[in-house]
């Protein structure tokens, strides 16, 4: 999962304990998994949640999450953002679907890597 703020600040994490290759779609196996970076980005879910909440909590303004795949990605974001039944008070609990916005990626297809996709989507909001 990745988030890129309009200011350029970034958050990126790969979960190591919340999935199995045999449960993944062929698309995920062929396209997504080969692009994972590992290293310091690979975390247990509990550590990823703490890192996400720290990142979200570092903003004073209300945050709007924009995603190119709300049907898939929003549920994943919610699973990490909810902490003991509490939602971060500065985050809207309803995503904006980037596919309904006017793209500024020069017609390039998103690369299907969470951080690279998030950078492209964040660029849609720069003047």
C-alpha positions, 0 to 999 in steps of 0.5 A: 500500500502506498500514499503520496500527499500533495506535498510529496510526502510518501508512505509505502508498505508491503505486508508479509503476513496477510496473504499467500501466493496461492490465494492471489489472482494470476494478475497479482502473481504475474504483475504485482508480486514481481514489483515488490521491493521488500527490505524495510518496506516489508512489515507485519500487519501490526507494524504496518498499521502503526506506521500508517497511523503515524503517517496519517496522524502527522497531517493536521488537515482533513485527508482525502484518499484517492484510489484508482481501484476503490473496489479492491484497495479501499477495503485494504486501506480500511483494514489497516486504518481502523485501530481497535474500531476507531477511524483516524479523525482526520481521514475521510471514510470514503475514497475518491475514485481516481478513474472518474477524474481527468487523468494527467498521466499523458495516457500512460497506463498505471504501472501496478506498483502501489507507490508508483501508481500513488505518485501518478495519482498525486500528480493529478492534483498538482497545478 
